[in-house]
């Protein structure tokens, strides 16, 4: 295959043994050329600027810059470079974050050599390539977003309504005949379920989503 049609790949992973394995597996493909290796996100961003690869095989959990941060930085400076995530982690927050950052592919490290090569080719063409686990994680993330607050209990909704009108924990406790520690527990659960960092943010989310 001509050099012009060869897919130039940069591999990013902080585990040397995994990089060795991928390097060896890609040698058998004439249309894929490994042009560089990086062991952290910061190094990946720098090498992308120097090498302009077609595809970056991106790990998620790395020192300095993680996969999501590195993906954002690479897409900002090298928008034509496509990102293929290859990771052991398929939590919905990671998958969603990677896609939002600009990745078009998301594979697990259990993928076969053939699956990886096919994913590299698809990613180079800008085609979405998701493992079944990543697809399921995105579906769960979408369902969670569309049903925000659906997992609140009746009591937590009562507490939330009083939070929205500005009552503190003691006032809520007196109103609902609950102990301060019980109110505190409910508030903590509400913040967690709504993905809010504080009471004010929880109140905004509640109003925006018609929870009160």
N, C-alpha and C positions, 0 to 999 in steps of 0.2 A: 504494500500500500504506500502511496506517495506520502511524503512528509506533510503536505498540506492537509491531507485527510486524516492524519493521526491525531487521536485525542490526547492532549497533554494533561497529565494528572499530577496534582500535588497532594501528598498524603499527610494528614495531620493526626498524630496520636502520641500520647506521652509514654506508651509502652513499646519498648524496642522490639520485643519478641513479636508483637502483633504487626509492627511495621515490616519486620523481616518476612513474615508469612505473606503479607499482601504483596510485597515486592516480588517474591518468588512466584506467586500465583499469576501476576500480571505479565510475567516474561513470556508466557505462551501465546499472548495475543498480539498480533502484528499491528492492529489498529489502535492500540493503547500504549502510551509511553509514559512511564513514571519520570517526571522531570525534577522532582524535589520532594524532600521530607522535612516535616517540622514536628517538634515535640511539645509545642504549646501554642496557644492561640496568638500570642504576640508575634512569635516567629512566623506563624502562618500568614499573618497580615503583611509582614515585611517581604516574605518570599513571593507572595502574590504580586506585589508591586514590581519585583525584579523579574519574575518568570512568566507572568500573565498566562497561567494555566487555563485550559478550557473547563476543567472540573477539579474541585477540591473535595477530597474524601475527609470529612470532618468528624472528629470525636466530640463528645459533649462535655465530659468532665475532665478538665485540664487545668494546670496552674496558669497563673497570670491572667489570660483571657480564656473564659470557657467557650464552648462551641457556639452558643447563641451570640455572645459578644463579638467573637471573631467573625462570625457570619455577617453581622451587621456592618462591621468595619470593612470587610472585603467587598461587600456589595456596594458600599459607599464609594470606594476607590476603584473597584474593578467590576462594574455592573454586568459586563458580559460573561464573567466567570460564574459558572453554575456550582452550587453547593450540594453535595450528597452526604448526608449524615450517616455515619456508621458507628453505632453505639450499643452498649448493653442495656441502656435505660430507655424505657418506653412510657414513662409517666406522662399523662396527658398535658401537664404544664410544659414539659420539655418539648414534646412533639409540636404542640401549638406554638410555643415560643420560637422554635427553629423555623417553622414554616412562615411565621410572621416576620422573622428576621430576613427571610429571602431564600431559604433552602427549598429545593424542588424535589429532593429525594430523601427518604428516611428508611434506612435498613438496620436490622439488628446484626450483631457480630456472629450470629449463628448462621448467617447466609452462606450459601455455597460459593465456590469460585466462579461458577457460571452465572449465578444470580448477581454477584458483584459486578462482573464484566457487563452483563446486560443492563444493570442499573447505571453504570458509568456511561454507556452508550445513550441510554434514554435521557439521562441527566444532561449530557452534552448537547442534546437536541432540545433541551428546555422542557422535556416531558416530565410530568409528575410520576414519581416511582416510590410508592409507599409499601412497606411490609404490612402483612395482615395485622400485626400488633399495633403498628403506628396508625393504621386506618381506624382500628377499634378505639384507640386513645383519642383520636380527633372526634369521632362520633360521640364519645362520652363527654368530651369537653364542650361540644355543641349542645348536647342535652342539658348539661349542667348550667350553661349560660342561658339557655332558653327557659329553664325552670328554676331560676334563682329564687331562693327562699322556700322552695317546695318542701324541703326537709325540715323546716321549722316546726316545732311542736306547738300545740294550742297555747300552752303557757308561755313559750318563747315569743309568740306573736303578741300576746298581751303585754309582755315586758317591752317588746319593741315599740308598741304603740305609745307607751308611756315615755320611752326614751326619746321618741320623735318630738314629743311636746316639751321636752327639756327637763324631765324629772331626773333627780339623781338616784343612786341606789337606795338610800334610806327612804326617800319619798315613795319609790316604787314598792319597797317592802311594806310600808304602811298601807299603801293603796291595795295591794294584793294579799296582805297578811302573810308575807314571806320573811324569812330571816335574811339579814344582810349577806350572809355567806351564800345562801341559795340564789339570791338576786345576782350576786357577783358571778356565780357559776353560769346562770342563764345568759348574762351579758357576754361572758367569754364565749359561750357556744354560739350565740348570735353573730358575733364578730367573725368567728371562724367560718360559719356556714355561709355568710354573705361575702366573705373575702375582704372584709373591711379592717382597716388598721386602727380605727378608733370609733367612738360613739357617733361623732359628727358624720363620718363617712357612712356608717351604717344607716343613719337616719336619711341621708341623701339617697342611698341605694333603695331603702324601703319606700320612699316617696316615688322615686322614678319607676319602680317596678310594681307599684300598686299593692304593696304588702300591708299598708295601713289605710 
